[in-house]
Amino acid sequence: MRTLPALALAGLGVLVAPSALADGDPARGKQLLFERGCAACHSFDGSARPGPTYLGLVGKTRKVTTQEKPREIVADEAYIRRSILEPNHDVVEGYMPGAMPGLAMREGDVDHLVAAIVEIGSPAKPEPAKSEKDGTLGVLAAATLSFVLGHIGLSSVPLRRPLIQKLSEKGFQSVYSLLVLAAFVWMIFAYRAAPYVELWRAPTWTRWIPVVVMPIAFLFMICGFSTQNPTQMMQEKAVGAEPRGIVRITRHPALWSFALWGMAHIPPNGDVASLCLFGGIVFLAIAGMLHIDSRRKIALGEAWEPFAAKTSLVPFARGGVGKALAEIGIVRFIVVILLYVGMLHGHRMVIGVSAMP
């Protein structure tokens, strides 16, 4: 997630430090400035933000307060590092102490941040040319459309039926899985390469939304794939059975897990790329529910109506939560807890940003 913990410098001038540039990668540092929320409070172009801009700060003297004593200081590498790791050590004149809390940082990340801020603040060093490998929002939009429309198109009867006749049911499922997997991988890589274009400045409290919502999403996902349900692929014959467990809460638990995941990640990520990625997943999940209901109603005929009457598309709309939770069983809850804890600890390693607020 590209979110908003305060980490950046307390708005400070930076002196070109060869060792910082040698040890750190400015490109990675710029990514960290966005990922850690620095760019939310400090601009790169001189525009007004809650904290001082990075532009034109290189080598300039700043008035600061150190241990309640005013003084003037010119930033060097040690000063930059101290400002990152101990942001309240030297408080720039005009700013309140404690406005920017400290954040534990890996030594390598500090090197990258120092190199990036030096490069941004130095008027003598031109902005590096954009690499041909850099992504664009257009590529991300194309990948997202491929992922969404690929699902919808391959699931439609006019396209699905002739393909099954040519490939067989198993052959079609294999081709379908490969195509949507390829589109998903393309979409993820396009998202990671896309530029950061801010739409809104997400408040810090929005980082709690996915922390609270994701256990529910994991529960829906685990139960959705492990509970007999006629809305699931190859399980149409279960339409005559009494709904059990998570199906009492919603007849589309797996799709709701993806919808909840996407919706929970939109508020704390106020940029175009995140809205495209997560919004596309939410749209596909909701459209998929409606599409499956329509197809099952036609394919299952009169058998569909009694099942639909006992279940709901929207979670919790028909009650019966207590009975559903009892039928879900303790094993599934244990799996959900393990997945959730693993996500909290592994989010930084896999995604590059901590899941913790």
Stockholm file with secondary structure:
# STOCKHOLM 1.0

chainA/1-357         MRTLPALALAGLGVLVAPSALADGDPARGKQLLFERGCAACHSFDGSARPGPTYLGLVGKTRKVTTQEKPREIVADEAYIRRSILEPNHDVVEGYMPGAMPGLAMREGDVDHLVAAIVEIGSPAKPEPAKSEKDGTLGVLAAATLSFVLGHIGLSSVPLRRPLIQKLSEKGFQSVYSLLVLAAFVWMIFAYRAAPYVELWRAPTWTRWIPVVVMPIAFLFMICGFSTQNPTQMMQEKAVGAEPRGIVRITRHPALWSFALWGMAHIPPNGDVASLCLFGGIVFLAIAGMLHIDSRRKIALGEAWEPFAAKTSLVPFARGGVGKALAEIGIVRFIVVILLYVGMLHGHRMVIGVSAMP
#=GR chainA/1-357 SS CCCCCCCSCSSCCCCCCHHHHHHSCHHHHHHHHHHTTHHHHSCSSSCCCSSCCSTTCTTCEEEEEETTEEEEEECCHHHHHHHHHCTTSEEETTSCTTSSCCCCCCHHHHHHHHHHHHHHHCTTSCCCCCCTTCCCHHHHHHHHHHHHHHHHHHHSHHHHHHHHHHHHHHHHHHHHHHHHHHHHHHHHHHHHHSCCCBSCCCCGGGGHHHHHHHHHHHHHHHHHHHSCCTTSTTCGGGGGSCCCTHHHHCSCHHHHHHHHHHHHHSTTCCBHHHHHHHHHHHHHHHHHHHHHHHHHHHHHGGGHHHHHHHSCSSTTTTCCHHHHHHHHCHHHHHHHHHHHHHHHHHHHHHHSSCSCC
#=GC SS_cons         CCCCCCCSCSSCCCCCCHHHHHHSCHHHHHHHHHHTTHHHHSCSSSCCCSSCCSTTCTTCEEEEEETTEEEEEECCHHHHHHHHHCTTSEEETTSCTTSSCCCCCCHHHHHHHHHHHHHHHCTTSCCCCCCTTCCCHHHHHHHHHHHHHHHHHHHSHHHHHHHHHHHHHHHHHHHHHHHHHHHHHHHHHHHHHSCCCBSCCCCGGGGHHHHHHHHHHHHHHHHHHHSCCTTSTTCGGGGGSCCCTHHHHCSCHHHHHHHHHHHHHSTTCCBHHHHHHHHHHHHHHHHHHHHHHHHHHHHHGGGHHHHHHHSCSSTTTTCCHHHHHHHHCHHHHHHHHHHHHHHHHHHHHHHSSCSCC
//
